[in-house]
Amino acid sequence: MPRRSPPSDVVLLPALALGQIVGWGSTYYLPSVIAGALGRELGFSATTIYLGVTVMVAIGGLVSPTAGRLFDRWGAAPFLPVAPLTIGVGHLLFAAWPCVTTWWVAWALFGVAMGFGLTLAVNTFLTRTVGARARMGIGLLALLVGFAPTLFWPATAWLEARLGWKGAVAAYGLLELVLVLPLQVWMSLRWSDRAIVAAPAEPTEPAKTVDGGGVRMSRGRRTAAIVAMVVAFTAQGFTSWGLPLHIISMFESFGLGHDAAVRIAAASGAATLVARSLELAVGRRVDPITMTGLCIAVLAPMLALLGSPLDVLTSAWIFIVVWSGANGILAVLRVTLPLHLFGATAYGSLMGRMSLPQNLVFAASPAIFSTVIDHAGVTAALWLAIMASLSALAAALVLARIARRPEAAAA
């Protein structure tokens, strides 16, 4: 299919954001609201309920390498409808025949959506269609998707109160199939990135990023940079995905009352949104490698602050604002830094390979932290998070050294 006119941000970003917000809001953030009802009516244990999220993230990681290769071969646009289709079918299946089997099947379908139709597909599509605006577009999209829990937690509670949990799940299935799916099909037909993917590249030239920069590296140095980047973001994500589920109990263990712990933990969303907004405003003026190092560098000190002699209320507020903000920016850098270093060529394949170890670790991290807390206590979990953050910092420093050596100068 020949490439159509470049998409307008006014149309493209809101349409993509709608698909992402509904996709993540109706899956990843769903169990937090309906868990009680599933336990009462179906007898589901908490482990059964929340392992659904683990299944989703794990399958998303397992299929990502294949998805990335397909994006680079055929373009990402044809795969955009996969997410609303599989999510919608999963919701309707579970709402119609609620049992443990359909629960797992639904989350497996959500994992396919995660790998083929959500973040990886959308970000790859953006790198191919909006040119020099890709980094800004990905950052803005991440900012908008940050509203998913803000919108869907109260929306799910409202729907459950009026329609029951079955009605809420069915409503989300219909929303995906009736609204989001046609919109994604329209985008995939209106704008194709296959022509860009199929264009031959000069083998003697280094990959150039769509931002106009690029880093010239030998094959061995490129491999080392990819490994360092994967280690840095995987170690950082291990804590940012696993710790938040336990942060309220951690605050309480350090002396905060329950209401105060909940109130402070709830501020993490606002801190993330503010930080991502700041990154959008100044991100083009700061080298992404420098930004990555700075954000990772503050993680371990913020974790250590929780166990420091400082007043627990003050330390908790400082922690939640700085730590959540840094992780919010790093979530964007996880998809934009590879674009900066290696360009749009084979971006889908690269991100797919990187997603495999990252998503498997992210999927396991909540259970790992839960096990550590149950058997060794909150302090041990805090030390585990600190060690993971220091490992991420070490890998980020190695990455910076690799990318900035004279023989790896910008092309």
C-alpha positions as CSV (number, residue, x, y, z in Angstrom):
1,M,0.0,0.0,0.0
2,P,1.5,3.4,-0.9
3,R,2.1,5.8,1.9
4,R,-0.6,8.4,2.3
5,S,-0.1,12.0,3.4
6,P,1.7,12.4,6.8
7,P,-0.9,12.3,9.6
8,S,-1.8,15.4,11.5
9,D,-1.0,15.4,15.2
10,V,-4.4,16.9,15.9
11,V,-6.0,13.7,14.6
12,L,-3.4,11.0,15.2
13,L,-2.3,11.5,18.8
14,P,-5.8,11.8,20.3
15,A,-6.9,8.7,18.3
16,L,-3.9,6.7,19.4
17,A,-4.2,8.0,23.0
18,L,-7.9,6.8,23.1
19,G,-6.9,3.3,22.1
20,Q,-4.1,3.2,24.7
21,I,-6.1,4.7,27.5
22,V,-9.0,2.3,27.0
23,G,-6.7,-0.6,26.4
24,W,-4.7,-0.2,29.5
25,G,-7.6,1.2,31.6
26,S,-9.9,-1.8,30.9
27,T,-7.2,-4.4,31.5
28,Y,-4.2,-3.6,33.7
29,Y,-6.2,-1.4,36.0
30,L,-9.4,-3.5,36.1
31,P,-8.6,-6.0,38.9
32,S,-8.0,-3.3,41.5
33,V,-11.7,-2.4,41.4
34,I,-13.5,-5.7,40.7
35,A,-11.3,-8.0,42.8
36,G,-13.7,-7.9,45.7
37,A,-16.7,-8.8,43.6
38,L,-14.8,-11.7,41.9
39,G,-13.9,-13.0,45.3
40,R,-17.4,-12.9,46.7
41,E,-19.3,-14.2,43.6
42,L,-16.8,-16.5,42.0
43,G,-14.6,-17.5,44.9
44,F,-11.5,-16.2,43.1
45,S,-8.5,-15.8,45.4
46,A,-6.3,-12.7,45.3
47,T,-3.5,-14.7,43.8
48,T,-5.8,-15.9,41.0
49,I,-7.0,-12.4,40.3
50,Y,-3.7,-10.6,40.2
51,L,-1.8,-13.3,38.5
52,G,-3.9,-12.3,35.5
53,V,-1.8,-9.2,35.2
54,T,1.3,-11.3,35.4
55,V,0.0,-13.5,32.6
56,M,-0.7,-10.4,30.5
57,V,2.7,-8.8,30.9
58,A,4.6,-12.2,30.5
59,I,2.8,-13.1,27.3
60,G,3.2,-9.5,26.1
61,G,7.0,-9.9,26.5
62,L,7.1,-13.4,24.9
63,V,5.3,-12.3,21.7
64,S,7.1,-8.9,21.5
65,P,10.2,-10.1,19.5
66,T,7.9,-11.7,16.9
67,A,5.7,-8.6,16.8
68,G,8.7,-6.3,16.4
69,R,10.0,-8.3,13.4
70,L,6.6,-8.3,11.8
71,F,6.3,-4.5,12.3
72,D,9.6,-4.0,10.6
73,R,8.6,-6.2,7.7
74,W,5.0,-5.2,7.1
75,G,4.7,-1.9,9.1
76,A,3.0,-1.4,12.4
77,A,-0.2,0.1,11.0
78,P,-1.8,-3.2,10.0
79,F,-1.5,-4.4,13.6
80,L,-3.1,-1.5,15.4
81,P,-6.6,-3.2,15.4
82,V,-5.2,-6.3,17.2
83,A,-5.5,-4.6,20.6
84,P,-9.1,-3.6,20.6
85,L,-10.1,-6.9,18.9
86,T,-8.4,-9.2,21.3
87,I,-9.3,-7.1,24.4
88,G,-12.9,-6.8,23.4
89,V,-13.2,-10.6,22.8
90,G,-11.5,-11.3,26.1
91,H,-13.9,-9.1,28.0
92,L,-17.0,-10.5,26.4
93,L,-15.8,-14.1,26.8
94,F,-15.3,-13.7,30.5
95,A,-18.5,-11.7,31.0
96,A,-20.5,-14.4,29.2
97,W,-18.8,-17.5,30.8
98,P,-17.2,-16.4,34.1
99,C,-14.8,-19.0,35.5
100,V,-11.1,-19.5,36.2
101,T,-10.5,-20.8,32.7
102,T,-12.0,-17.9,30.8
103,W,-10.3,-15.5,33.3
104,W,-6.9,-16.9,32.2
105,V,-7.9,-17.0,28.5
106,A,-9.0,-13.3,28.7
107,W,-5.6,-12.3,30.2
108,A,-3.7,-14.3,27.7
109,L,-5.6,-12.4,25.0
110,F,-4.8,-9.1,26.7
111,G,-1.1,-10.2,26.6
112,V,-1.4,-10.7,22.8
113,A,-2.9,-7.2,22.7
114,M,0.0,-5.8,24.7
115,G,2.6,-7.3,22.4
116,F,0.9,-6.7,19.0
117,G,-1.4,-3.7,19.4
118,L,-0.6,-1.5,22.4
119,T,2.6,0.3,23.3
120,L,5.1,-1.4,21.0
121,A,2.9,-1.1,17.9
122,V,1.9,2.4,18.5
123,N,5.4,3.7,19.2
124,T,6.8,2.0,16.2
125,F,4.0,3.5,14.1
126,L,4.8,6.9,15.4
127,T,8.6,6.6,14.6
128,R,7.7,5.9,11.0
129,T,4.9,8.4,10.4
130,V,5.6,11.7,12.2
131,G,9.3,12.1,11.4
132,A,11.2,14.5,13.6
133,R,8.2,14.8,15.9
134,A,8.4,11.2,17.0
135,R,10.1,11.7,20.4
136,M,7.7,14.5,21.3
137,G,4.7,12.4,20.1
138,I,5.8,9.4,22.1
139,G,6.2,11.6,25.2
140,L,2.9,13.3,24.7
141,L,1.2,9.9,24.2
142,A,2.8,8.6,27.4
143,L,1.5,11.7,29.2
144,L,-2.0,11.1,28.0
145,V,-1.9,7.4,28.8
146,G,-1.0,8.4,32.4
147,F,-4.6,9.4,32.8
148,A,-5.8,5.8,32.4
149,P,-6.1,4.9,36.1
150,T,-7.4,8.4,36.9
151,L,-10.3,7.8,34.4
152,F,-10.8,4.1,34.6
153,W,-10.7,3.4,38.4
154,P,-13.7,5.7,39.1
155,A,-15.4,4.7,35.8
156,T,-15.1,1.0,36.6
157,A,-16.5,1.6,40.1
158,W,-19.4,3.6,38.7
159,L,-20.2,0.9,36.2
160,E,-19.9,-1.9,38.8
161,A,-22.3,-0.1,41.1
162,R,-24.9,0.3,38.4
163,L,-24.4,-2.8,36.1
164,G,-22.5,-5.2,38.4
165,W,-19.0,-6.4,37.6
166,K,-20.3,-8.5,34.6
167,G,-21.9,-5.4,33.1
168,A,-18.8,-3.4,33.6
169,V,-16.6,-6.0,31.9
170,A,-19.1,-6.4,29.0
171,A,-19.3,-2.6,28.6
172,Y,-15.6,-2.5,28.2
173,G,-15.7,-5.3,25.6
174,L,-18.3,-3.4,23.6
175,L,-16.4,-0.1,24.0
176,E,-13.3,-1.8,22.4
177,L,-15.2,-3.4,19.6
178,V,-17.7,-0.7,18.7
179,L,-15.6,2.4,19.2
180,V,-11.9,1.7,19.4
181,L,-11.7,-1.1,16.8
182,P,-13.2,0.9,13.9
183,L,-11.0,3.9,14.8
184,Q,-7.9,1.7,14.7
185,V,-9.0,0.1,11.5
186,W,-9.5,3.5,9.9
187,M,-6.0,4.6,11.0
188,S,-4.4,1.5,9.7
189,L,-6.0,2.0,6.3
190,R,-5.5,5.7,6.2
191,W,-1.8,5.8,7.0
192,S,0.6,3.0,6.1
193,D,4.2,2.8,7.3
194,R,5.1,-0.2,5.2
195,A,6.6,1.9,2.4
196,I,9.0,3.5,4.9
197,V,10.0,0.1,6.2
198,A,10.6,-1.3,2.8
199,A,12.9,1.5,1.7
200,P,16.4,0.2,1.3
201,A,19.0,1.6,3.6
202,E,22.7,2.2,2.7
203,P,24.6,-0.6,4.5
204,T,27.7,1.7,4.9
205,E,25.8,4.4,6.7
206,P,25.0,4.4,10.4
207,A,21.4,4.4,11.5
208,K,20.2,8.0,11.9
209,T,17.5,8.9,14.3
210,V,14.4,10.7,13.2
211,D,15.5,13.5,15.6
212,G,18.3,14.2,13.2
213,G,21.0,12.9,15.5
214,G,22.6,9.5,15.8
215,V,25.4,7.6,17.2
216,R,28.0,5.8,15.0
217,M,29.0,2.5,16.5
218,S,30.7,-0.6,15.5
219,R,28.6,-3.8,15.6
220,G,30.2,-4.9,18.8
221,R,29.8,-1.5,20.5
222,R,26.2,-1.4,19.4
223,T,25.5,-4.8,20.9
224,A,27.2,-3.7,24.2
225,A,25.1,-0.5,24.2
226,I,21.9,-2.5,23.7
227,V,22.8,-4.9,26.6
228,A,23.6,-2.0,28.9
229,M,20.4,-0.3,28.0
230,V,18.3,-3.5,28.6
231,V,20.0,-4.1,32.0
232,A,19.5,-0.5,33.1
233,F,15.8,-0.3,32.2
234,T,15.1,-3.9,33.4
235,A,16.6,-3.3,36.8
236,Q,14.9,0.1,37.1
237,G,11.5,-1.4,36.0
238,F,11.8,-4.3,38.4
239,T,11.4,-1.8,41.2
240,S,9.0,0.6,39.5
241,W,6.6,-2.3,38.6
242,G,6.9,-4.4,41.8
243,L,7.2,-1.9,44.6
244,P,4.1,0.4,44.1
245,L,1.7,-2.5,44.9
246,H,3.2,-2.6,48.4
247,I,4.0,1.0,49.0
248,I,1.1,1.7,51.3
249,S,2.0,-1.2,53.6
250,M,5.7,0.0,53.5
251,F,4.6,3.5,54.5
252,E,2.6,2.1,57.4
253,S,5.5,-0.1,58.5
254,F,7.6,3.1,58.9
255,G,5.0,4.7,61.1
256,L,2.4,6.4,58.9
257,G,-1.3,5.9,59.6
258,H,-3.4,4.2,57.0
259,D,-5.2,7.3,55.8
260,A,-1.9,9.3,55.4
261,A,-0.2,6.3,53.7
262,V,-3.1,6.1,51.1
263,R,-3.2,9.8,50.6
264,I,0.6,10.1,49.9
265,A,0.6,7.0,47.7
266,A,-2.2,8.4,45.6
267,A,-0.1,11.4,44.8
268,S,2.2,9.2,42.7
269,G,0.0,9.6,39.7
270,A,0.0,13.4,39.8
271,A,3.8,13.4,40.3
272,T,4.3,11.2,37.3
273,L,2.1,13.4,35.1
274,V,3.9,16.6,36.2
275,A,7.3,15.0,35.6
276,R,6.3,13.8,32.1
277,S,5.0,17.3,31.3
278,L,8.3,18.8,32.4
279,E,10.2,16.3,30.2
280,L,8.0,17.3,27.2
281,A,8.9,20.9,27.8
282,V,12.7,20.5,28.3
283,G,13.4,17.1,26.8
284,R,14.6,18.3,23.5
285,R,17.2,20.5,25.3
286,V,18.6,17.7,27.4
287,D,20.5,14.8,26.0
288,P,18.4,11.6,26.5
289,I,21.5,9.7,27.9
290,T,22.0,12.4,30.5
291,M,18.3,12.5,31.4
292,T,18.3,8.7,31.8
293,G,21.4,8.8,34.1
294,L,20.0,11.7,36.2
295,C,16.6,10.0,36.7
296,I,18.1,6.6,37.6
297,A,20.6,8.3,39.9
298,V,17.9,9.7,42.2
299,L,16.1,6.3,42.7
300,A,18.3,4.7,45.3
301,P,18.7,7.8,47.5
302,M,14.9,8.2,47.5
303,L,14.5,4.6,48.6
304,A,17.1,5.1,51.3
305,L,15.3,8.2,52.5
306,L,12.4,6.1,53.7
307,G,14.5,4.4,56.3
308,S,16.4,7.5,57.3
309,P,16.1,9.5,60.6
310,L,14.1,12.2,58.7
311,D,10.5,12.6,59.8
312,V,8.5,9.8,58.2
313,L,5.8,12.1,56.8
314,T,8.3,14.4,55.2
315,S,10.4,11.6,53.8
316,A,7.3,9.8,52.4
317,W,6.2,13.0,50.6
318,I,9.7,13.6,49.1
319,F,10.0,10.0,48.1
320,I,6.6,9.7,46.3
321,V,7.1,13.0,44.4
322,V,10.7,12.5,43.3
323,W,10.7,8.7,42.9
324,S,7.4,8.6,41.0
325,G,8.4,11.5,38.8
326,A,11.7,10.0,37.9
327,N,10.1,6.6,37.0
328,G,7.5,8.4,35.0
329,I,10.2,10.0,32.8
330,L,12.1,6.8,32.6
331,A,9.0,5.0,31.3
332,V,9.1,7.4,28.3
333,L,12.9,7.2,27.9
334,R,12.6,3.4,27.7
335,V,11.0,3.8,24.3
336,T,12.7,7.0,23.1
337,L,16.3,6.4,24.0
338,P,16.6,3.5,21.6
339,L,15.2,5.8,18.9
340,H,17.8,8.4,19.8
341,L,20.7,6.0,19.7
342,F,19.8,3.7,16.9
343,G,17.2,5.4,14.8
344,A,13.9,4.2,13.3
345,T,15.6,1.5,11.2
346,A,14.6,-1.9,12.6
347,Y,13.1,0.0,15.7
348,G,10.3,-2.6,16.0
349,S,12.6,-5.6,16.0
350,L,15.0,-3.9,18.5
351,M,12.2,-2.9,20.9
352,G,10.6,-6.3,20.6
353,R,13.8,-8.0,21.6
354,M,14.3,-5.6,24.5
355,S,10.7,-6.1,25.7
356,L,11.2,-9.8,26.2
357,P,13.5,-9.8,29.2
358,Q,12.0,-6.5,30.5
359,N,8.4,-7.7,30.5
360,L,9.3,-11.1,32.0
361,V,11.0,-9.3,34.9
362,F,8.2,-6.8,35.2
363,A,5.7,-9.6,35.4
364,A,7.6,-11.4,38.1
365,S,8.5,-8.4,40.2
366,P,5.2,-7.9,42.2
367,A,5.3,-11.6,43.3
368,I,9.0,-11.3,44.2
369,F,8.5,-8.3,46.4
370,S,5.5,-9.9,48.0
371,T,7.5,-13.0,48.8
372,V,10.4,-10.9,50.3
373,I,8.0,-8.9,52.4
374,D,6.2,-12.0,53.7
375,H,9.4,-13.9,54.6
376,A,12.0,-11.2,55.4
377,G,10.1,-8.0,56.0
378,V,9.7,-4.5,54.5
379,T,13.3,-3.5,55.2
380,A,14.6,-6.4,53.2
381,A,12.3,-5.4,50.3
382,L,13.6,-1.9,50.5
383,W,17.2,-3.1,50.3
384,L,16.3,-5.2,47.3
385,A,14.8,-2.2,45.6
386,I,18.0,-0.1,46.4
387,M,20.3,-2.8,45.0
388,A,18.2,-3.0,41.8
389,S,18.3,0.8,41.5
390,L,22.1,0.8,42.0
391,S,22.5,-1.9,39.3
392,A,20.4,0.2,36.9
393,L,22.7,3.2,37.6
394,A,25.8,1.1,37.0
395,A,24.4,0.0,33.6
396,A,23.4,3.5,32.7
397,L,26.9,4.7,33.4
398,V,28.3,2.0,31.2
399,L,25.8,2.9,28.4
400,A,26.9,6.6,28.6
401,R,30.6,5.6,28.4
402,I,29.9,3.4,25.3
403,A,27.9,6.0,23.5
404,R,30.2,8.9,24.2
405,R,33.6,7.5,23.4
406,P,35.4,9.5,20.6
407,E,35.1,6.6,18.1
408,A,31.4,6.5,18.8
409,A,30.9,10.2,18.0
410,A,27.6,11.4,16.6
411,A,27.2,10.8,12.9
